[in-house]
Amino acid sequence: MTAIIDRLRARPLVTALVLLAVYFLIFALPSLTSANSFGRGKGLETATDVNSQLPFETVLLLSILVVIALLRWWRACHMTTPLRKGGLKFVVPPLLFTMLLLLLAVFLQDADGIPIVIELDRGLILTLLLTTLFVGLFEEFLFRGCVFHGFDVTYGPVIAVCASSVLFGAMHYVNWIAGQDFAQTTSQVFHAAGGGVLYAALMLRTGSIWVPVILHGLWDTAVTLIATAN
């Protein structure tokens, strides 16, 4: 076991790409035999739909943490590196924009003028927050952690930012495989790739993956609240 782990650690890019392929198959394979696959179904539309994903997202998060622990990539994934306080000034603009979006989501009203968040019961809101948080944690640990590290040690930080972001965006095509409209999914792909560049750049500036983790979690929460509003 130790010999296998040492070989994986010695080939970080190959290890990261294999890991990414495995997770892609985990997402995609269950949908391939569905009658709603490849754009013939619909995406998650309600908060309840999103919350139903919590057990799956919990397993995913635990699995990537186990992988990082086995590979001893805590520092390589910027999870234990010290925060560079001088880089925090670059966090302010995206943080303010994300907070404004979150406020919009909180005060978003339905057709009867009732705030959406008030309509949701507390248990549903808590589960929704946990789900979006776990999604953000998993995606950051995988892409800004493992995948970024693999490209960084092989080709340097610039290639790592670009490659990890493109792959992050492309990964969202699993939503199309699961049944979501292709045009809508492609829009998500481009938005995710752009967000990936931002998150990776902030990680480099601040030296810590926890900065993009927080921003990603807040962004997903706001977007999900707005997208699932009835």
C-alpha positions as CSV (number, residue, x, y, z in Angstrom):
1,M,0.0,0.0,0.0
2,T,2.8,2.4,0.9
3,A,4.6,1.7,-2.3
4,I,1.5,2.4,-4.4
5,I,0.9,5.7,-2.5
6,D,4.6,6.7,-3.1
7,R,4.2,6.0,-6.8
8,L,1.1,8.2,-6.9
9,R,2.8,11.0,-5.1
10,A,5.7,10.8,-7.5
11,R,3.4,11.4,-10.4
12,P,1.1,14.2,-9.2
13,L,-0.3,15.2,-12.6
14,V,-1.2,11.6,-13.6
15,T,-2.7,11.0,-10.2
16,A,-4.8,14.1,-10.4
17,L,-6.1,13.4,-13.9
18,V,-6.9,9.8,-13.0
19,L,-8.7,11.0,-9.9
20,L,-10.6,13.5,-12.0
21,A,-11.6,10.8,-14.5
22,V,-12.8,8.6,-11.7
23,Y,-15.1,11.3,-10.3
24,F,-16.4,12.1,-13.8
25,L,-17.4,8.5,-14.3
26,I,-19.0,8.5,-10.8
27,F,-21.1,11.5,-11.9
28,A,-21.8,10.4,-15.5
29,L,-22.4,6.6,-15.4
30,P,-25.6,6.5,-13.4
31,S,-27.2,8.8,-16.0
32,L,-26.1,7.1,-19.2
33,T,-28.9,4.5,-19.1
34,S,-31.6,7.1,-18.2
35,A,-34.3,8.1,-20.7
36,N,-33.7,11.7,-19.7
37,S,-29.9,11.7,-20.3
38,F,-28.1,14.1,-22.7
39,G,-30.5,17.0,-22.4
40,R,-33.8,15.1,-22.4
41,G,-34.6,15.8,-18.8
42,K,-34.3,18.7,-16.5
43,G,-31.9,20.1,-13.9
44,L,-32.5,20.5,-10.2
45,E,-35.4,23.0,-9.9
46,T,-36.4,23.2,-6.2
47,A,-34.6,23.4,-2.9
48,T,-35.9,19.9,-2.1
49,D,-34.3,18.6,-5.3
50,V,-31.0,20.1,-4.3
51,N,-31.3,18.8,-0.7
52,S,-31.8,15.3,-2.0
53,Q,-28.2,15.4,-3.1
54,L,-26.8,15.9,0.4
55,P,-25.9,12.2,1.2
56,F,-24.1,11.9,-2.2
57,E,-22.3,15.2,-1.7
58,T,-21.3,14.1,1.8
59,V,-19.7,10.8,0.5
60,L,-17.9,12.8,-2.2
61,L,-16.4,15.2,0.3
62,L,-15.3,12.5,2.6
63,S,-13.8,10.6,-0.3
64,I,-11.6,13.5,-1.6
65,L,-10.5,14.1,2.0
66,V,-9.4,10.5,2.3
67,V,-7.5,10.7,-0.9
68,I,-5.7,13.9,0.1
69,A,-4.9,12.3,3.5
70,L,-3.5,9.1,1.9
71,L,-1.4,11.2,-0.5
72,R,-0.3,13.5,2.3
73,W,-1.2,16.5,0.0
74,W,-2.5,18.7,2.8
75,R,0.2,21.3,2.2
76,A,0.4,20.7,-1.6
77,C,-3.3,21.5,-1.8
78,H,-2.8,24.7,0.2
79,M,-4.9,23.5,3.0
80,T,-2.3,24.0,5.7
81,T,-0.2,26.8,4.2
82,P,-0.1,30.1,6.0
83,L,-2.4,32.8,4.9
84,R,-0.7,35.8,3.1
85,K,-2.6,38.7,4.6
86,G,-1.3,41.1,1.9
87,G,-3.3,39.1,-0.6
88,L,-6.6,39.7,1.2
89,K,-7.2,43.0,-0.5
90,F,-7.8,41.1,-3.8
91,V,-10.6,39.2,-2.0
92,V,-12.7,42.3,-1.3
93,P,-14.3,43.0,-4.7
94,P,-15.5,39.4,-5.4
95,L,-16.6,39.0,-1.8
96,L,-18.7,42.2,-1.9
97,F,-20.2,41.1,-5.2
98,T,-21.0,37.7,-3.8
99,M,-22.5,39.2,-0.6
100,L,-24.8,41.4,-2.8
101,L,-25.9,38.4,-4.7
102,L,-26.6,36.6,-1.4
103,L,-28.7,39.5,-0.2
104,L,-30.6,39.5,-3.4
105,A,-31.3,35.8,-2.8
106,V,-32.4,36.4,0.8
107,F,-34.9,39.1,-0.2
108,L,-36.0,37.4,-3.5
109,Q,-39.8,37.3,-3.6
110,D,-42.2,34.8,-5.2
111,A,-45.2,35.7,-7.3
112,D,-47.2,36.6,-4.2
113,G,-44.6,39.0,-2.9
114,I,-43.5,36.6,-0.1
115,P,-39.7,36.3,0.4
116,I,-38.5,32.9,-0.8
117,V,-36.3,32.3,2.2
118,I,-39.3,32.9,4.6
119,E,-41.3,30.3,2.7
120,L,-38.6,27.7,3.2
121,D,-38.6,26.0,6.6
122,R,-35.5,26.2,8.7
123,G,-34.7,22.5,8.2
124,L,-34.8,22.9,4.5
125,I,-32.6,26.0,4.6
126,L,-30.0,24.3,6.8
127,T,-29.9,21.3,4.5
128,L,-29.6,23.6,1.5
129,L,-26.7,25.4,3.1
130,L,-24.9,22.1,4.0
131,T,-25.4,20.8,0.5
132,T,-24.0,23.9,-1.3
133,L,-21.1,24.0,1.3
134,F,-20.2,20.4,0.7
135,V,-20.3,20.9,-3.1
136,G,-18.0,23.9,-2.8
137,L,-15.6,22.1,-0.5
138,F,-15.4,19.0,-2.8
139,E,-14.9,21.1,-5.9
140,E,-12.2,23.3,-4.4
141,F,-10.3,20.3,-2.9
142,L,-10.4,18.5,-6.2
143,F,-9.7,21.3,-8.7
144,R,-7.9,24.0,-6.8
145,G,-6.3,21.3,-4.7
146,C,-5.4,18.1,-6.4
147,V,-5.7,19.1,-10.1
148,F,-4.0,22.5,-9.6
149,H,-1.2,20.8,-7.7
150,G,-0.6,18.3,-10.5
151,F,-0.3,20.9,-13.2
152,D,1.6,23.3,-10.9
153,V,4.5,21.0,-10.2
154,T,4.7,19.9,-13.8
155,Y,4.1,23.1,-15.8
156,G,4.0,26.0,-13.3
157,P,1.3,28.2,-11.8
158,V,0.0,29.9,-15.0
159,I,-0.7,26.6,-16.8
160,A,-2.1,25.3,-13.5
161,V,-4.6,28.1,-13.3
162,C,-5.7,27.8,-16.9
163,A,-5.8,24.0,-17.0
164,S,-7.6,23.4,-13.7
165,S,-10.2,26.1,-14.6
166,V,-10.9,24.7,-18.0
167,L,-11.3,21.2,-16.6
168,F,-13.5,22.6,-13.8
169,G,-15.8,24.2,-16.3
170,A,-15.8,21.1,-18.6
171,M,-16.7,18.9,-15.6
172,H,-20.1,20.6,-15.5
173,Y,-21.1,18.8,-18.7
174,V,-22.1,16.0,-16.4
175,N,-25.3,18.1,-15.9
176,W,-26.0,17.7,-19.6
177,I,-25.4,14.0,-19.4
178,A,-27.8,13.9,-16.4
179,G,-30.5,15.6,-18.5
180,Q,-30.1,19.3,-18.3
181,D,-30.4,21.4,-21.5
182,F,-27.2,21.6,-23.5
183,A,-27.3,25.4,-23.9
184,Q,-27.9,26.0,-20.2
185,T,-25.1,23.5,-19.3
186,T,-22.7,25.2,-21.7
187,S,-23.5,28.6,-20.0
188,Q,-22.6,26.9,-16.7
189,V,-19.4,25.5,-18.1
190,F,-18.2,29.0,-19.2
191,H,-19.2,30.6,-15.9
192,A,-17.5,27.8,-13.9
193,A,-14.3,28.1,-15.9
194,G,-14.2,31.9,-15.3
195,G,-14.9,31.3,-11.6
196,G,-12.2,28.8,-11.6
197,V,-9.6,31.3,-12.8
198,L,-10.7,33.7,-10.1
199,Y,-10.6,31.1,-7.3
200,A,-7.2,29.8,-8.4
201,A,-5.8,33.3,-8.6
202,L,-7.1,34.2,-5.2
203,M,-5.6,31.0,-3.8
204,L,-2.2,31.9,-5.2
205,R,-2.5,35.5,-3.9
206,T,-3.5,34.5,-0.4
207,G,-1.6,31.2,-0.2
208,S,-4.6,29.4,1.1
209,I,-7.4,27.3,-0.4
210,W,-9.8,28.3,2.3
211,V,-10.3,31.7,0.7
212,P,-11.8,30.3,-2.5
213,V,-13.7,27.7,-0.4
214,I,-15.5,30.4,1.5
215,L,-16.2,32.4,-1.7
216,H,-17.3,29.4,-3.6
217,G,-19.7,28.3,-0.8
218,L,-21.3,31.7,-0.5
219,W,-21.7,31.9,-4.3
220,D,-23.3,28.5,-4.6
221,T,-25.7,29.3,-1.8
222,A,-26.9,32.5,-3.4
223,V,-27.1,31.0,-6.9
224,T,-29.0,27.9,-5.6
225,L,-31.5,30.0,-3.6
226,I,-32.2,32.1,-6.7
227,A,-32.3,29.2,-9.1
228,T,-34.6,27.1,-7.0
229,A,-37.1,29.9,-6.1
230,N,-40.7,29.0,-6.9
